[in-house]
Amino acid sequence: MNNDISKEANTPVPIIKLEMLGYLDKVFPEKCAILGETQDSIFYSAGQRSVVRYLFRLYEEQQEAQWKRE
């Protein structure tokens, strides 16, 4: 995987706010599958969380870039 994932989409990335990440982290938490849960439900939840993880990585990249500019 490319270390600078913000370049993957080839479009400018909006500034990501920590408050939004905190909200998304609570709404779509890391969790294990529940016994009896359907495969579709498991995959759906995993996809939601994957987006949250992606945004956290973008946030970290933005913070690094800002730190290097200062």
ABEGO torsion letter per residue (X at the ends): XBABAAAAAGBBBBBBBAAAAAAAAAABBBBBBBBGBBAAAAAAAAAAAAAAAAAAAAAAAAAAAAAAAX
